[in-house]
Amino acid sequence: MSISISPRLRILAAAGVVAVMAVGGSMALFSDSGTVRTTLTAGTLDLKFDADQDGSPDPYVIVFEDGDVLAPGVEVTQDLVVYNSGSVNAALALAIPVVDNDATGDDLLQDELELTITDAATSTELYSGPLTEAAFTDFAIGANGTTATGHTLTLAITVSSDAPVEIAGQEIQIDLPFTATQTLS
């Protein structure tokens, strides 16, 4: 016995299957969504000297006590507090000093000066030698520093004991170019 399905019934059956699939396919499933937002702020690095002195764009001027009585064998010293008031750790470096001397000739005061820079807290010598070659790198100064928590550097300048008399009366201006650079530790 064979059942014959009319073409009309076949079309209705096919339409029914399509309708059931359409209803089943549009069934809603639970869903949820959300957005996450954050705010990021770049850290800061701000090199300071002594009592919140910036040193940029104009140099911070320090005066050596007895700096006007330089003579062979005489040492003058000055403490300088350095710190980073910014929020990222930093290391301090000193580049070669810039010296201005109106005197000319072979015998110049800056060539007869020895400079020693020492971390007063640890007595670590950061530099010792001719003023005109002074430089150091990688002195850790941390972050969030203040005048009270900064590092005291003792600057000591001595005139060579065999300095020529021609340097007498010469006056020089010395710029010490310090730079603080972010460290990752």
TORKOL-4160 file (C-alpha; in steps of 0.2 Angstrom, whole numbers, padded with zeros to 4 digits, m for minus):
185
<pt num="1" X="0000" Y="0000" Z="0000"/>
<pt num="2" X="0007" Y="0016" Z="m0005"/>
<pt num="3" X="0002" Y="0033" Z="0001"/>
<pt num="4" X="0002" Y="0046" Z="m0011"/>
<pt num="5" X="0005" Y="0064" Z="m0004"/>
<pt num="6" X="m0002" Y="0078" Z="m0015"/>
<pt num="7" X="0009" Y="0092" Z="m0020"/>
<pt num="8" X="m0002" Y="0104" Z="m0010"/>
<pt num="9" X="0001" Y="0094" Z="0006"/>
<pt num="10" X="0019" Y="0093" Z="0003"/>
<pt num="11" X="0020" Y="0112" Z="0001"/>
<pt num="12" X="0010" Y="0114" Z="0017"/>
<pt num="13" X="0021" Y="0101" Z="0026"/>
<pt num="14" X="0037" Y="0111" Z="0020"/>
<pt num="15" X="0029" Y="0127" Z="0026"/>
<pt num="16" X="0025" Y="0120" Z="0043"/>
<pt num="17" X="0043" Y="0114" Z="0045"/>
<pt num="18" X="0050" Y="0131" Z="0040"/>
<pt num="19" X="0037" Y="0139" Z="0053"/>
<pt num="20" X="0043" Y="0128" Z="0067"/>
<pt num="21" X="0061" Y="0131" Z="0063"/>
<pt num="22" X="0058" Y="0150" Z="0063"/>
<pt num="23" X="0049" Y="0150" Z="0080"/>
<pt num="24" X="0062" Y="0138" Z="0087"/>
<pt num="25" X="0076" Y="0149" Z="0080"/>
<pt num="26" X="0070" Y="0165" Z="0088"/>
<pt num="27" X="0068" Y="0158" Z="0105"/>
<pt num="28" X="0077" Y="0170" Z="0117"/>
<pt num="29" X="0091" Y="0164" Z="0128"/>
<pt num="30" X="0097" Y="0174" Z="0143"/>
<pt num="31" X="0112" Y="0185" Z="0140"/>
<pt num="32" X="0121" Y="0199" Z="0149"/>
<pt num="33" X="0134" Y="0212" Z="0145"/>
<pt num="34" X="0145" Y="0224" Z="0155"/>
<pt num="35" X="0159" Y="0237" Z="0153"/>
<pt num="36" X="0174" Y="0239" Z="0163"/>
<pt num="37" X="0182" Y="0256" Z="0164"/>
<pt num="38" X="0198" Y="0261" Z="0172"/>
<pt num="39" X="0208" Y="0277" Z="0174"/>
<pt num="40" X="0227" Y="0277" Z="0172"/>
<pt num="41" X="0239" Y="0291" Z="0177"/>
<pt num="42" X="0256" Y="0292" Z="0171"/>
<pt num="43" X="0269" Y="0293" Z="0185"/>
<pt num="44" X="0280" Y="0308" Z="0188"/>
<pt num="45" X="0298" Y="0312" Z="0190"/>
<pt num="46" X="0304" Y="0328" Z="0198"/>
<pt num="47" X="0322" Y="0332" Z="0203"/>
<pt num="48" X="0323" Y="0344" Z="0217"/>
<pt num="49" X="0337" Y="0351" Z="0227"/>
<pt num="50" X="0338" Y="0357" Z="0245"/>
<pt num="51" X="0322" Y="0366" Z="0250"/>
<pt num="52" X="0311" Y="0361" Z="0235"/>
<pt num="53" X="0322" Y="0371" Z="0223"/>
<pt num="54" X="0320" Y="0365" Z="0205"/>
<pt num="55" X="0335" Y="0370" Z="0196"/>
<pt num="56" X="0326" Y="0371" Z="0179"/>
<pt num="57" X="0325" Y="0381" Z="0169"/>
<pt num="58" X="0336" Y="0393" Z="0179"/>
<pt num="59" X="0350" Y="0385" Z="0189"/>
<pt num="60" X="0348" Y="0383" Z="0208"/>
<pt num="61" X="0362" Y="0393" Z="0215"/>
<pt num="62" X="0372" Y="0387" Z="0230"/>
<pt num="63" X="0386" Y="0396" Z="0239"/>
<pt num="64" X="0401" Y="0388" Z="0246"/>
<pt num="65" X="0405" Y="0394" Z="0264"/>
<pt num="66" X="0422" Y="0402" Z="0262"/>
<pt num="67" X="0422" Y="0399" Z="0244"/>
<pt num="68" X="0430" Y="0416" Z="0241"/>
<pt num="69" X="0446" Y="0411" Z="0250"/>
<pt num="70" X="0451" Y="0397" Z="0239"/>
<pt num="71" X="0470" Y="0394" Z="0239"/>
<pt num="72" X="0481" Y="0380" Z="0236"/>
<pt num="73" X="0478" Y="0366" Z="0249"/>
<pt num="74" X="0462" Y="0374" Z="0256"/>
<pt num="75" X="0446" Y="0364" Z="0255"/>
<pt num="76" X="0429" Y="0371" Z="0254"/>
<pt num="77" X="0413" Y="0361" Z="0256"/>
<pt num="78" X="0394" Y="0362" Z="0253"/>
<pt num="79" X="0380" Y="0350" Z="0257"/>
<pt num="80" X="0367" Y="0348" Z="0243"/>
<pt num="81" X="0351" Y="0338" Z="0246"/>
<pt num="82" X="0344" Y="0330" Z="0231"/>
<pt num="83" X="0328" Y="0320" Z="0229"/>
<pt num="84" X="0314" Y="0315" Z="0217"/>
<pt num="85" X="0297" Y="0321" Z="0223"/>
<pt num="86" X="0289" Y="0312" Z="0208"/>
<pt num="87" X="0280" Y="0295" Z="0209"/>
<pt num="88" X="0292" Y="0284" Z="0199"/>
<pt num="89" X="0310" Y="0278" Z="0205"/>
<pt num="90" X="0324" Y="0287" Z="0198"/>
<pt num="91" X="0343" Y="0287" Z="0197"/>
<pt num="92" X="0354" Y="0303" Z="0198"/>
<pt num="93" X="0368" Y="0306" Z="0186"/>
<pt num="94" X="0380" Y="0321" Z="0184"/>
<pt num="95" X="0387" Y="0326" Z="0167"/>
<pt num="96" X="0403" Y="0335" Z="0164"/>
<pt num="97" X="0402" Y="0353" Z="0173"/>
<pt num="98" X="0400" Y="0368" Z="0162"/>
<pt num="99" X="0413" Y="0381" Z="0168"/>
<pt num="100" X="0413" Y="0400" Z="0164"/>
<pt num="101" X="0429" Y="0409" Z="0167"/>
<pt num="102" X="0433" Y="0426" Z="0159"/>
<pt num="103" X="0452" Y="0423" Z="0161"/>
<pt num="104" X="0462" Y="0417" Z="0146"/>
<pt num="105" X="0478" Y="0408" Z="0145"/>
<pt num="106" X="0486" Y="0392" Z="0150"/>
<pt num="107" X="0484" Y="0394" Z="0169"/>
<pt num="108" X="0465" Y="0393" Z="0173"/>
<pt num="109" X="0457" Y="0391" Z="0190"/>
<pt num="110" X="0445" Y="0377" Z="0184"/>
<pt num="111" X="0460" Y="0366" Z="0179"/>
<pt num="112" X="0468" Y="0367" Z="0196"/>
<pt num="113" X="0452" Y="0362" Z="0206"/>
<pt num="114" X="0449" Y="0345" Z="0212"/>
<pt num="115" X="0431" Y="0340" Z="0216"/>
<pt num="116" X="0425" Y="0326" Z="0227"/>
<pt num="117" X="0406" Y="0321" Z="0229"/>
<pt num="118" X="0401" Y="0310" Z="0243"/>
<pt num="119" X="0384" Y="0303" Z="0249"/>
<pt num="120" X="0385" Y="0309" Z="0267"/>
<pt num="121" X="0374" Y="0295" Z="0273"/>
<pt num="122" X="0385" Y="0281" Z="0267"/>
<pt num="123" X="0401" Y="0290" Z="0265"/>
<pt num="124" X="0401" Y="0283" Z="0247"/>
<pt num="125" X="0412" Y="0293" Z="0235"/>
<pt num="126" X="0402" Y="0296" Z="0219"/>
<pt num="127" X="0416" Y="0306" Z="0211"/>
<pt num="128" X="0434" Y="0311" Z="0215"/>
<pt num="129" X="0445" Y="0320" Z="0203"/>
<pt num="130" X="0447" Y="0335" Z="0192"/>
<pt num="131" X="0432" Y="0347" Z="0192"/>
<pt num="132" X="0432" Y="0348" Z="0173"/>
<pt num="133" X="0430" Y="0329" Z="0172"/>
<pt num="134" X="0417" Y="0327" Z="0186"/>
<pt num="135" X="0403" Y="0314" Z="0181"/>
<pt num="136" X="0394" Y="0299" Z="0189"/>
<pt num="137" X="0379" Y="0289" Z="0185"/>
<pt num="138" X="0366" Y="0277" Z="0193"/>
<pt num="139" X="0365" Y="0285" Z="0210"/>
<pt num="140" X="0348" Y="0278" Z="0216"/>
<pt num="141" X="0337" Y="0292" Z="0223"/>
<pt num="142" X="0320" Y="0283" Z="0224"/>
<pt num="143" X="0303" Y="0291" Z="0223"/>
<pt num="144" X="0291" Y="0302" Z="0233"/>
<pt num="145" X="0306" Y="0311" Z="0241"/>
<pt num="146" X="0306" Y="0327" Z="0252"/>
<pt num="147" X="0320" Y="0338" Z="0258"/>
<pt num="148" X="0319" Y="0328" Z="0275"/>
<pt num="149" X="0321" Y="0311" Z="0266"/>
<pt num="150" X="0332" Y="0316" Z="0252"/>
<pt num="151" X="0351" Y="0311" Z="0249"/>
<pt num="152" X="0364" Y="0324" Z="0256"/>
<pt num="153" X="0378" Y="0325" Z="0244"/>
<pt num="154" X="0394" Y="0333" Z="0251"/>
<pt num="155" X="0403" Y="0343" Z="0237"/>
<pt num="156" X="0421" Y="0347" Z="0242"/>
<pt num="157" X="0432" Y="0358" Z="0231"/>
<pt num="158" X="0451" Y="0359" Z="0234"/>
<pt num="159" X="0464" Y="0369" Z="0224"/>
<pt num="160" X="0479" Y="0359" Z="0219"/>
<pt num="161" X="0494" Y="0362" Z="0231"/>
<pt num="162" X="0505" Y="0365" Z="0216"/>
<pt num="163" X="0493" Y="0378" Z="0207"/>
<pt num="164" X="0502" Y="0392" Z="0199"/>
<pt num="165" X="0500" Y="0410" Z="0206"/>
<pt num="166" X="0492" Y="0415" Z="0189"/>
<pt num="167" X="0475" Y="0408" Z="0195"/>
<pt num="168" X="0475" Y="0421" Z="0210"/>
<pt num="169" X="0460" Y="0432" Z="0208"/>
<pt num="170" X="0451" Y="0422" Z="0195"/>
<pt num="171" X="0432" Y="0419" Z="0197"/>
<pt num="172" X="0423" Y="0405" Z="0189"/>
<pt num="173" X="0405" Y="0400" Z="0187"/>
<pt num="174" X="0401" Y="0381" Z="0188"/>
<pt num="175" X="0385" Y="0373" Z="0182"/>
<pt num="176" X="0383" Y="0355" Z="0188"/>
<pt num="177" X="0371" Y="0347" Z="0176"/>
<pt num="178" X="0362" Y="0334" Z="0186"/>
<pt num="179" X="0349" Y="0322" Z="0178"/>
<pt num="180" X="0337" Y="0310" Z="0186"/>
<pt num="181" X="0331" Y="0296" Z="0175"/>
<pt num="182" X="0317" Y="0283" Z="0179"/>
<pt num="183" X="0323" Y="0266" Z="0184"/>
<pt num="184" X="0312" Y="0250" Z="0184"/>
<pt num="185" X="0317" Y="0245" Z="0201"/>
